[in-house]
Amino acid sequence: RVAPTAARCHLADRTAAAAAASGRMTQTPIAHADQYKDGWFTELSALWPGQGLSIQYDEILFQERSKLQDVAVLSTKAFGTTLVLDGVIQCTERDEFAYQEMIAHLPLCALETPPTRVLVVGGGDGGVLRELCRYPSIKELHIAEIDAMVPEVSKRFFPKMAVGFSDPRVTLNICDGIKFVSDAEEGYYDAIVVDSSDPVGPAEVLFEEPFFRALHRAVRPGGIVCTQAESVWLHLDIIKALAGMCARVFEGGSVSYAYTTIPTYPSGQIGMMLCAKARPVQGASADADGPLDPRVPRQAPADAVAGLDAGPLRYYDAALHRAAFALPRFAAEALAESLTFAPGA
């Protein structure tokens, strides 16, 4: 849920840490002060009106304004260290793996052949990178993140999540994610994971057709684009419009919706839209005559990564992969016209 939009692209200096160096421990919020009261932080947004998630915090470990957004790190009683961007919870120590593992492994495990080149758009906290490092076949792992402060803050306060930045296959680009995708060589990536923020303000363009056409161009035939796709409990209209647009863009391929449960995201649930580009006439699997079905796990992430303290998988497995695409009836009916495969079939 980290926004990857804005200015010009340049290669990040891997050793730069100055952006986060001036953070101070403090109890007084300097931004979004109305969301902090009596030791409780409450996440509020126009995207989920009439409700808010409140978590009790012990200390504000870091707060600073980057060039693009307000960045805060809280020490909380129930969820451990918590990253908050512009007043919205991005990840917590306790439950981040439920999102990071699913948005990474659903697309990568659905590929017919082991991935070699993968792109992450957004995802500056490093959690998706950590999960992608579990694939020894990957030779190039690129990330396009707009805000240089987010990776540095994550390295400092979320070392277990940011561990992927130290993988030698990773190239961190601090840049406009949309421009990075648009400039990519056609068909270059096996998979692209878009770990975007919610579709408000600058991030709205990440849910629009021109960006998805750029993604379609950048991924190879038979490759998969997976993007954060909101909650069926709160944003079914947004999801329905997104699925319809993806069906137009990925004509001849497939469009599927899956979800994961995570306590600190709105409604306790968040989805992913998986779009598979049409395959060549001759495919590698038994179902190659039709569009790629991402509900079928074909690859397997490693539990241990040589030279990287990524820890074991804690959420994803093959059974959960299949189950993630089974939708409640109200959501399945709303999305039926745009999804390639009947949910739960």
Contacts in CASP RR format, 6 or more apart in sequence:
PFRMAT RR
TARGET T0000
AUTHOR 0000-0000-0000
METHOD contacts of the structure
MODEL  1
RVAPTAARCHLADRTAAAAAASGRMTQTPIAHADQYKDGWFTELSALWPG
QGLSIQYDEILFQERSKLQDVAVLSTKAFGTTLVLDGVIQCTERDEFAYQ
EMIAHLPLCALETPPTRVLVVGGGDGGVLRELCRYPSIKELHIAEIDAMV
PEVSKRFFPKMAVGFSDPRVTLNICDGIKFVSDAEEGYYDAIVVDSSDPV
GPAEVLFEEPFFRALHRAVRPGGIVCTQAESVWLHLDIIKALAGMCARVF
EGGSVSYAYTTIPTYPSGQIGMMLCAKARPVQGASADADGPLDPRVPRQA
PADAVAGLDAGPLRYYDAALHRAAFALPRFAAEALAESLTFAPGA
1 85 0 8 1.000
1 88 0 8 1.000
1 90 0 8 1.000
1 91 0 8 1.000
1 195 0 8 1.000
1 196 0 8 1.000
1 197 0 8 1.000
1 198 0 8 1.000
1 228 0 8 1.000
1 265 0 8 1.000
2 85 0 8 1.000
2 90 0 8 1.000
2 122 0 8 1.000
2 123 0 8 1.000
2 124 0 8 1.000
2 125 0 8 1.000
2 145 0 8 1.000
2 147 0 8 1.000
2 150 0 8 1.000
2 195 0 8 1.000
2 196 0 8 1.000
2 197 0 8 1.000
3 68 0 8 1.000
3 69 0 8 1.000
3 85 0 8 1.000
3 122 0 8 1.000
3 146 0 8 1.000
3 147 0 8 1.000
3 196 0 8 1.000
3 197 0 8 1.000
3 202 0 8 1.000
3 203 0 8 1.000
3 206 0 8 1.000
4 121 0 8 1.000
4 122 0 8 1.000
4 123 0 8 1.000
4 144 0 8 1.000
4 145 0 8 1.000
4 146 0 8 1.000
4 176 0 8 1.000
4 177 0 8 1.000
4 178 0 8 1.000
4 194 0 8 1.000
4 195 0 8 1.000
4 196 0 8 1.000
4 206 0 8 1.000
5 146 0 8 1.000
5 176 0 8 1.000
5 177 0 8 1.000
5 178 0 8 1.000
5 202 0 8 1.000
5 203 0 8 1.000
5 205 0 8 1.000
5 206 0 8 1.000
6 68 0 8 1.000
6 146 0 8 1.000
6 176 0 8 1.000
6 202 0 8 1.000
7 146 0 8 1.000
7 175 0 8 1.000
7 176 0 8 1.000
8 175 0 8 1.000
8 176 0 8 1.000
8 179 0 8 1.000
9 144 0 8 1.000
9 173 0 8 1.000
9 174 0 8 1.000
9 175 0 8 1.000
9 176 0 8 1.000
9 177 0 8 1.000
9 179 0 8 1.000
9 180 0 8 1.000
9 183 0 8 1.000
10 173 0 8 1.000
10 174 0 8 1.000
10 175 0 8 1.000
11 171 0 8 1.000
11 172 0 8 1.000
11 173 0 8 1.000
11 174 0 8 1.000
12 148 0 8 1.000
12 151 0 8 1.000
12 172 0 8 1.000
12 173 0 8 1.000
12 174 0 8 1.000
14 165 0 8 1.000
14 172 0 8 1.000
16 148 0 8 1.000
16 152 0 8 1.000
17 152 0 8 1.000
17 155 0 8 1.000
17 156 0 8 1.000
18 152 0 8 1.000
19 66 0 8 1.000
19 148 0 8 1.000
19 149 0 8 1.000
19 152 0 8 1.000
19 153 0 8 1.000
20 62 0 8 1.000
20 64 0 8 1.000
20 149 0 8 1.000
20 152 0 8 1.000
20 153 0 8 1.000
20 155 0 8 1.000
20 156 0 8 1.000
22 64 0 8 1.000
23 62 0 8 1.000
23 63 0 8 1.000
23 64 0 8 1.000
24 62 0 8 1.000
25 59 0 8 1.000
25 60 0 8 1.000
25 61 0 8 1.000
25 62 0 8 1.000
26 59 0 8 1.000
26 60 0 8 1.000
26 63 0 8 1.000
27 59 0 8 1.000
27 60 0 8 1.000
28 60 0 8 1.000
29 35 0 8 1.000
29 36 0 8 1.000
29 60 0 8 1.000
29 63 0 8 1.000
29 72 0 8 1.000
30 63 0 8 1.000
31 63 0 8 1.000
31 65 0 8 1.000
31 70 0 8 1.000
31 72 0 8 1.000
31 87 0 8 1.000
32 70 0 8 1.000
32 72 0 8 1.000
32 86 0 8 1.000
32 87 0 8 1.000
35 41 0 8 1.000
35 42 0 8 1.000
35 43 0 8 1.000
35 44 0 8 1.000
35 87 0 8 1.000
39 56 0 8 1.000
39 57 0 8 1.000
40 54 0 8 1.000
40 55 0 8 1.000
40 56 0 8 1.000
40 57 0 8 1.000
41 54 0 8 1.000
41 55 0 8 1.000
41 56 0 8 1.000
41 57 0 8 1.000
41 74 0 8 1.000
41 76 0 8 1.000
41 82 0 8 1.000
41 84 0 8 1.000
42 52 0 8 1.000
42 53 0 8 1.000
42 54 0 8 1.000
43 52 0 8 1.000
43 53 0 8 1.000
43 54 0 8 1.000
43 84 0 8 1.000
43 87 0 8 1.000
43 88 0 8 1.000
43 89 0 8 1.000
43 266 0 8 1.000
44 52 0 8 1.000
44 87 0 8 1.000
45 88 0 8 1.000
45 198 0 8 1.000
45 200 0 8 1.000
45 266 0 8 1.000
46 200 0 8 1.000
47 198 0 8 1.000
47 199 0 8 1.000
47 200 0 8 1.000
47 234 0 8 1.000
47 235 0 8 1.000
47 266 0 8 1.000
48 234 0 8 1.000
48 266 0 8 1.000
48 267 0 8 1.000
51 266 0 8 1.000
52 266 0 8 1.000
53 89 0 8 1.000
53 264 0 8 1.000
53 266 0 8 1.000
55 74 0 8 1.000
55 76 0 8 1.000
55 77 0 8 1.000
55 78 0 8 1.000
55 79 0 8 1.000
55 82 0 8 1.000
55 89 0 8 1.000
55 264 0 8 1.000
56 76 0 8 1.000
56 77 0 8 1.000
56 78 0 8 1.000
57 74 0 8 1.000
57 75 0 8 1.000
57 76 0 8 1.000
57 77 0 8 1.000
57 82 0 8 1.000
58 75 0 8 1.000
58 76 0 8 1.000
58 77 0 8 1.000
59 74 0 8 1.000
59 75 0 8 1.000
60 72 0 8 1.000
60 73 0 8 1.000
60 74 0 8 1.000
60 75 0 8 1.000
61 73 0 8 1.000
61 74 0 8 1.000
61 75 0 8 1.000
61 81 0 8 1.000
61 157 0 8 1.000
62 71 0 8 1.000
62 72 0 8 1.000
62 73 0 8 1.000
62 153 0 8 1.000
62 156 0 8 1.000
62 157 0 8 1.000
63 70 0 8 1.000
63 71 0 8 1.000
63 72 0 8 1.000
63 73 0 8 1.000
64 70 0 8 1.000
64 71 0 8 1.000
64 149 0 8 1.000
65 71 0 8 1.000
66 147 0 8 1.000
66 148 0 8 1.000
66 149 0 8 1.000
66 150 0 8 1.000
67 147 0 8 1.000
67 149 0 8 1.000
68 146 0 8 1.000
68 147 0 8 1.000
69 85 0 8 1.000
69 86 0 8 1.000
69 147 0 8 1.000
70 85 0 8 1.000
70 86 0 8 1.000
70 87 0 8 1.000
71 83 0 8 1.000
71 84 0 8 1.000
71 85 0 8 1.000
71 147 0 8 1.000
71 149 0 8 1.000
71 150 0 8 1.000
71 153 0 8 1.000
72 83 0 8 1.000
72 84 0 8 1.000
72 85 0 8 1.000
72 87 0 8 1.000
73 81 0 8 1.000
73 82 0 8 1.000
73 83 0 8 1.000
73 84 0 8 1.000
73 153 0 8 1.000
73 157 0 8 1.000
74 81 0 8 1.000
74 82 0 8 1.000
74 84 0 8 1.000
75 81 0 8 1.000
75 82 0 8 1.000
76 82 0 8 1.000
76 92 0 8 1.000
78 94 0 8 1.000
79 92 0 8 1.000
79 93 0 8 1.000
79 94 0 8 1.000
79 95 0 8 1.000
79 263 0 8 1.000
79 264 0 8 1.000
80 92 0 8 1.000
80 93 0 8 1.000
80 94 0 8 1.000
81 92 0 8 1.000
81 93 0 8 1.000
81 157 0 8 1.000
81 158 0 8 1.000
82 89 0 8 1.000
82 91 0 8 1.000
82 92 0 8 1.000
82 93 0 8 1.000
82 264 0 8 1.000
83 89 0 8 1.000
83 90 0 8 1.000
83 91 0 8 1.000
83 92 0 8 1.000
83 125 0 8 1.000
83 153 0 8 1.000
83 154 0 8 1.000
83 157 0 8 1.000
83 158 0 8 1.000
84 90 0 8 1.000
85 150 0 8 1.000
85 197 0 8 1.000
88 197 0 8 1.000
88 198 0 8 1.000
89 264 0 8 1.000
89 265 0 8 1.000
90 125 0 8 1.000
91 99 0 8 1.000
91 100 0 8 1.000
91 125 0 8 1.000
91 127 0 8 1.000
91 158 0 8 1.000
91 161 0 8 1.000
91 264 0 8 1.000
92 264 0 8 1.000
93 158 0 8 1.000
93 160 0 8 1.000
94 263 0 8 1.000
94 264 0 8 1.000
95 262 0 8 1.000
95 263 0 8 1.000
95 264 0 8 1.000
96 125 0 8 1.000
96 127 0 8 1.000
96 158 0 8 1.000
96 161 0 8 1.000
97 314 0 8 1.000
97 315 0 8 1.000
98 260 0 8 1.000
98 261 0 8 1.000
98 262 0 8 1.000
98 315 0 8 1.000
99 260 0 8 1.000
99 262 0 8 1.000
99 265 0 8 1.000
99 270 0 8 1.000
100 127 0 8 1.000
100 128 0 8 1.000
100 130 0 8 1.000
100 131 0 8 1.000
100 161 0 8 1.000
101 131 0 8 1.000
101 313 0 8 1.000
101 314 0 8 1.000
101 315 0 8 1.000
101 316 0 8 1.000
102 258 0 8 1.000
102 260 0 8 1.000
102 272 0 8 1.000
102 315 0 8 1.000
102 316 0 8 1.000
102 320 0 8 1.000
102 324 0 8 1.000
103 128 0 8 1.000
103 193 0 8 1.000
103 195 0 8 1.000
103 226 0 8 1.000
103 228 0 8 1.000
103 260 0 8 1.000
103 272 0 8 1.000
104 128 0 8 1.000
104 131 0 8 1.000
104 132 0 8 1.000
104 193 0 8 1.000
104 301 0 8 1.000
105 131 0 8 1.000
105 134 0 8 1.000
105 301 0 8 1.000
105 316 0 8 1.000
105 321 0 8 1.000
106 226 0 8 1.000
106 258 0 8 1.000
106 272 0 8 1.000
106 274 0 8 1.000
106 294 0 8 1.000
106 316 0 8 1.000
106 321 0 8 1.000
106 324 0 8 1.000
107 191 0 8 1.000
107 193 0 8 1.000
107 224 0 8 1.000
107 225 0 8 1.000
107 226 0 8 1.000
107 274 0 8 1.000
107 294 0 8 1.000
108 115 0 8 1.000
108 118 0 8 1.000
108 132 0 8 1.000
108 135 0 8 1.000
108 191 0 8 1.000
108 224 0 8 1.000
108 299 0 8 1.000
108 301 0 8 1.000
109 297 0 8 1.000
109 298 0 8 1.000
109 299 0 8 1.000
109 300 0 8 1.000
109 301 0 8 1.000
109 318 0 8 1.000
109 321 0 8 1.000
110 224 0 8 1.000
110 274 0 8 1.000
110 276 0 8 1.000
110 292 0 8 1.000
110 293 0 8 1.000
110 294 0 8 1.000
110 295 0 8 1.000
110 296 0 8 1.000
110 297 0 8 1.000
110 298 0 8 1.000
110 299 0 8 1.000
110 321 0 8 1.000
111 190 0 8 1.000
111 191 0 8 1.000
111 222 0 8 1.000
111 223 0 8 1.000
111 224 0 8 1.000
111 298 0 8 1.000
111 299 0 8 1.000
112 222 0 8 1.000
112 279 0 8 1.000
112 283 0 8 1.000
112 284 0 8 1.000
112 285 0 8 1.000
112 288 0 8 1.000
112 292 0 8 1.000
112 298 0 8 1.000
113 190 0 8 1.000
113 284 0 8 1.000
114 135 0 8 1.000
114 137 0 8 1.000
114 299 0 8 1.000
115 135 0 8 1.000
115 137 0 8 1.000
115 138 0 8 1.000
115 190 0 8 1.000
115 191 0 8 1.000
115 299 0 8 1.000
116 137 0 8 1.000
116 138 0 8 1.000
116 139 0 8 1.000
116 140 0 8 1.000
116 190 0 8 1.000
117 138 0 8 1.000
117 139 0 8 1.000
117 140 0 8 1.000
117 141 0 8 1.000
117 142 0 8 1.000
117 188 0 8 1.000
117 189 0 8 1.000
117 190 0 8 1.000
118 132 0 8 1.000
118 135 0 8 1.000
118 138 0 8 1.000
118 140 0 8 1.000
118 141 0 8 1.000
118 142 0 8 1.000
118 189 0 8 1.000
118 190 0 8 1.000
118 191 0 8 1.000
118 192 0 8 1.000
118 193 0 8 1.000
119 142 0 8 1.000
119 143 0 8 1.000
119 144 0 8 1.000
119 180 0 8 1.000
119 181 0 8 1.000
119 184 0 8 1.000
119 189 0 8 1.000
119 191 0 8 1.000
119 192 0 8 1.000
119 193 0 8 1.000
119 218 0 8 1.000
120 128 0 8 1.000
120 129 0 8 1.000
120 132 0 8 1.000
120 141 0 8 1.000
120 142 0 8 1.000
120 143 0 8 1.000
120 144 0 8 1.000
120 145 0 8 1.000
120 192 0 8 1.000
120 193 0 8 1.000
120 194 0 8 1.000
120 195 0 8 1.000
121 143 0 8 1.000
121 144 0 8 1.000
121 177 0 8 1.000
121 180 0 8 1.000
121 181 0 8 1.000
121 192 0 8 1.000
121 193 0 8 1.000
121 194 0 8 1.000
121 195 0 8 1.000
121 196 0 8 1.000
121 206 0 8 1.000
122 143 0 8 1.000
122 144 0 8 1.000
122 145 0 8 1.000
122 146 0 8 1.000
122 177 0 8 1.000
122 194 0 8 1.000
122 195 0 8 1.000
122 196 0 8 1.000
123 129 0 8 1.000
123 143 0 8 1.000
123 145 0 8 1.000
123 150 0 8 1.000
123 195 0 8 1.000
124 143 0 8 1.000
124 145 0 8 1.000
124 147 0 8 1.000
124 150 0 8 1.000
124 151 0 8 1.000
124 154 0 8 1.000
124 195 0 8 1.000
125 150 0 8 1.000
125 151 0 8 1.000
125 154 0 8 1.000
125 158 0 8 1.000
125 161 0 8 1.000
125 162 0 8 1.000
126 143 0 8 1.000
126 151 0 8 1.000
126 154 0 8 1.000
126 158 0 8 1.000
126 161 0 8 1.000
126 162 0 8 1.000
126 164 0 8 1.000
126 165 0 8 1.000
127 161 0 8 1.000
127 162 0 8 1.000
127 164 0 8 1.000
128 193 0 8 1.000
128 195 0 8 1.000
129 141 0 8 1.000
129 143 0 8 1.000
129 164 0 8 1.000
129 165 0 8 1.000
129 167 0 8 1.000
129 170 0 8 1.000
130 160 0 8 1.000
130 161 0 8 1.000
130 162 0 8 1.000
130 163 0 8 1.000
130 164 0 8 1.000
130 308 0 8 1.000
130 310 0 8 1.000
131 301 0 8 1.000
131 310 0 8 1.000
132 138 0 8 1.000
132 141 0 8 1.000
132 193 0 8 1.000
133 141 0 8 1.000
133 163 0 8 1.000
133 164 0 8 1.000
133 167 0 8 1.000
133 169 0 8 1.000
133 170 0 8 1.000
133 305 0 8 1.000
133 308 0 8 1.000
133 310 0 8 1.000
134 301 0 8 1.000
134 302 0 8 1.000
134 303 0 8 1.000
134 305 0 8 1.000
134 310 0 8 1.000
134 313 0 8 1.000
135 299 0 8 1.000
135 301 0 8 1.000
135 302 0 8 1.000
136 302 0 8 1.000
136 306 0 8 1.000
138 169 0 8 1.000
139 169 0 8 1.000
140 169 0 8 1.000
140 171 0 8 1.000
141 167 0 8 1.000
141 169 0 8 1.000
141 170 0 8 1.000
141 171 0 8 1.000
142 170 0 8 1.000
142 171 0 8 1.000
142 173 0 8 1.000
143 170 0 8 1.000
143 171 0 8 1.000
143 172 0 8 1.000
143 173 0 8 1.000
144 173 0 8 1.000
144 175 0 8 1.000
144 176 0 8 1.000
144 177 0 8 1.000
144 180 0 8 1.000
144 181 0 8 1.000
145 151 0 8 1.000
145 172 0 8 1.000
145 173 0 8 1.000
145 174 0 8 1.000
145 175 0 8 1.000
145 177 0 8 1.000
146 174 0 8 1.000
146 175 0 8 1.000
146 176 0 8 1.000
146 177 0 8 1.000
147 174 0 8 1.000
148 174 0 8 1.000
151 162 0 8 1.000
151 165 0 8 1.000
151 172 0 8 1.000
154 161 0 8 1.000
154 162 0 8 1.000
155 162 0 8 1.000
155 165 0 8 1.000
160 309 0 8 1.000
160 311 0 8 1.000
163 308 0 8 1.000
163 309 0 8 1.000
163 310 0 8 1.000
164 170 0 8 1.000
164 308 0 8 1.000
164 310 0 8 1.000
165 172 0 8 1.000
166 308 0 8 1.000
167 305 0 8 1.000
167 308 0 8 1.000
173 180 0 8 1.000
178 205 0 8 1.000
178 206 0 8 1.000
178 211 0 8 1.000
178 214 0 8 1.000
181 192 0 8 1.000
181 211 0 8 1.000
181 214 0 8 1.000
181 215 0 8 1.000
181 218 0 8 1.000
182 214 0 8 1.000
184 214 0 8 1.000
184 217 0 8 1.000
184 218 0 8 1.000
185 218 0 8 1.000
186 217 0 8 1.000
186 218 0 8 1.000
187 217 0 8 1.000
187 218 0 8 1.000
187 219 0 8 1.000
187 220 0 8 1.000
187 221 0 8 1.000
188 218 0 8 1.000
188 219 0 8 1.000
188 220 0 8 1.000
189 218 0 8 1.000
189 219 0 8 1.000
189 220 0 8 1.000
189 223 0 8 1.000
190 219 0 8 1.000
190 220 0 8 1.000
190 223 0 8 1.000
190 224 0 8 1.000
191 219 0 8 1.000
191 223 0 8 1.000
191 224 0 8 1.000
191 225 0 8 1.000
191 226 0 8 1.000
192 215 0 8 1.000
192 218 0 8 1.000
192 219 0 8 1.000
192 224 0 8 1.000
192 225 0 8 1.000
192 226 0 8 1.000
193 226 0 8 1.000
193 227 0 8 1.000
194 206 0 8 1.000
194 215 0 8 1.000
194 225 0 8 1.000
194 226 0 8 1.000
194 227 0 8 1.000
194 228 0 8 1.000
195 228 0 8 1.000
196 203 0 8 1.000
196 206 0 8 1.000
196 207 0 8 1.000
196 227 0 8 1.000
196 228 0 8 1.000
197 203 0 8 1.000
197 206 0 8 1.000
197 228 0 8 1.000
198 230 0 8 1.000
199 206 0 8 1.000
199 207 0 8 1.000
199 230 0 8 1.000
199 238 0 8 1.000
205 211 0 8 1.000
206 227 0 8 1.000
207 238 0 8 1.000
207 242 0 8 1.000
208 245 0 8 1.000
209 245 0 8 1.000
209 248 0 8 1.000
209 249 0 8 1.000
212 225 0 8 1.000
212 245 0 8 1.000
212 246 0 8 1.000
212 249 0 8 1.000
212 275 0 8 1.000
213 249 0 8 1.000
215 225 0 8 1.000
215 275 0 8 1.000
216 225 0 8 1.000
216 249 0 8 1.000
216 250 0 8 1.000
216 275 0 8 1.000
216 277 0 8 1.000
219 225 0 8 1.000
219 277 0 8 1.000
220 277 0 8 1.000
221 277 0 8 1.000
221 278 0 8 1.000
221 279 0 8 1.000
221 280 0 8 1.000
222 253 0 8 1.000
222 276 0 8 1.000
222 277 0 8 1.000
222 278 0 8 1.000
222 279 0 8 1.000
222 280 0 8 1.000
222 292 0 8 1.000
223 276 0 8 1.000
223 277 0 8 1.000
223 292 0 8 1.000
224 274 0 8 1.000
224 275 0 8 1.000
224 276 0 8 1.000
224 277 0 8 1.000
224 292 0 8 1.000
224 294 0 8 1.000
225 250 0 8 1.000
225 274 0 8 1.000
225 275 0 8 1.000
225 277 0 8 1.000
226 272 0 8 1.000
226 273 0 8 1.000
226 274 0 8 1.000
226 275 0 8 1.000
227 272 0 8 1.000
227 273 0 8 1.000
227 275 0 8 1.000
228 270 0 8 1.000
228 271 0 8 1.000
228 272 0 8 1.000
229 239 0 8 1.000
229 242 0 8 1.000
229 257 0 8 1.000
229 270 0 8 1.000
229 271 0 8 1.000
229 272 0 8 1.000
229 273 0 8 1.000
230 238 0 8 1.000
230 239 0 8 1.000
230 242 0 8 1.000
230 270 0 8 1.000
230 271 0 8 1.000
231 259 0 8 1.000
231 265 0 8 1.000
231 266 0 8 1.000
231 267 0 8 1.000
231 268 0 8 1.000
231 269 0 8 1.000
231 270 0 8 1.000
231 271 0 8 1.000
232 239 0 8 1.000
232 259 0 8 1.000
232 269 0 8 1.000
232 271 0 8 1.000
232 327 0 8 1.000
232 328 0 8 1.000
232 330 0 8 1.000
232 331 0 8 1.000
233 267 0 8 1.000
233 269 0 8 1.000
234 266 0 8 1.000
234 267 0 8 1.000
236 330 0 8 1.000
236 331 0 8 1.000
236 334 0 8 1.000
239 257 0 8 1.000
239 271 0 8 1.000
239 273 0 8 1.000
239 331 0 8 1.000
239 334 0 8 1.000
239 335 0 8 1.000
240 334 0 8 1.000
240 335 0 8 1.000
240 338 0 8 1.000
242 273 0 8 1.000
243 255 0 8 1.000
243 257 0 8 1.000
243 273 0 8 1.000
243 335 0 8 1.000
243 338 0 8 1.000
243 339 0 8 1.000
244 255 0 8 1.000
244 337 0 8 1.000
244 338 0 8 1.000
246 255 0 8 1.000
246 273 0 8 1.000
246 275 0 8 1.000
246 338 0 8 1.000
247 255 0 8 1.000
247 338 0 8 1.000
247 339 0 8 1.000
247 340 0 8 1.000
249 275 0 8 1.000
250 275 0 8 1.000
250 276 0 8 1.000
250 277 0 8 1.000
250 278 0 8 1.000
251 278 0 8 1.000
252 278 0 8 1.000
252 291 0 8 1.000
253 275 0 8 1.000
253 276 0 8 1.000
253 277 0 8 1.000
253 278 0 8 1.000
253 279 0 8 1.000
253 291 0 8 1.000
253 292 0 8 1.000
253 340 0 8 1.000
254 274 0 8 1.000
254 275 0 8 1.000
254 276 0 8 1.000
254 291 0 8 1.000
254 292 0 8 1.000
254 293 0 8 1.000
254 294 0 8 1.000
254 340 0 8 1.000
254 341 0 8 1.000
255 273 0 8 1.000
255 274 0 8 1.000
255 275 0 8 1.000
255 276 0 8 1.000
255 338 0 8 1.000
255 339 0 8 1.000
255 340 0 8 1.000
256 273 0 8 1.000
256 274 0 8 1.000
256 275 0 8 1.000
256 276 0 8 1.000
256 293 0 8 1.000
256 294 0 8 1.000
256 295 0 8 1.000
256 325 0 8 1.000
256 339 0 8 1.000
256 340 0 8 1.000
256 341 0 8 1.000
257 271 0 8 1.000
257 272 0 8 1.000
257 273 0 8 1.000
257 274 0 8 1.000
257 325 0 8 1.000
257 327 0 8 1.000
257 331 0 8 1.000
257 335 0 8 1.000
257 339 0 8 1.000
257 343 0 8 1.000
258 271 0 8 1.000
258 272 0 8 1.000
258 274 0 8 1.000
258 294 0 8 1.000
258 324 0 8 1.000
258 325 0 8 1.000
259 269 0 8 1.000
259 270 0 8 1.000
259 271 0 8 1.000
259 272 0 8 1.000
259 324 0 8 1.000
259 327 0 8 1.000
260 269 0 8 1.000
260 270 0 8 1.000
260 271 0 8 1.000
260 272 0 8 1.000
260 315 0 8 1.000
260 324 0 8 1.000
261 268 0 8 1.000
261 269 0 8 1.000
262 268 0 8 1.000
262 269 0 8 1.000
262 270 0 8 1.000
274 294 0 8 1.000
276 291 0 8 1.000
276 292 0 8 1.000
276 294 0 8 1.000
278 291 0 8 1.000
279 288 0 8 1.000
279 290 0 8 1.000
279 291 0 8 1.000
279 292 0 8 1.000
282 288 0 8 1.000
285 298 0 8 1.000
287 293 0 8 1.000
287 296 0 8 1.000
291 340 0 8 1.000
293 340 0 8 1.000
293 341 0 8 1.000
294 325 0 8 1.000
295 321 0 8 1.000
295 322 0 8 1.000
295 325 0 8 1.000
295 341 0 8 1.000
296 322 0 8 1.000
297 318 0 8 1.000
297 321 0 8 1.000
297 322 0 8 1.000
300 318 0 8 1.000
301 313 0 8 1.000
301 316 0 8 1.000
303 311 0 8 1.000
303 312 0 8 1.000
303 313 0 8 1.000
304 310 0 8 1.000
304 311 0 8 1.000
304 312 0 8 1.000
305 311 0 8 1.000
325 341 0 8 1.000
325 343 0 8 1.000
325 344 0 8 1.000
326 343 0 8 1.000
326 344 0 8 1.000
327 335 0 8 1.000
327 343 0 8 1.000
327 344 0 8 1.000
331 343 0 8 1.000
332 342 0 8 1.000
332 343 0 8 1.000
332 344 0 8 1.000
335 343 0 8 1.000
336 342 0 8 1.000
336 343 0 8 1.000
END
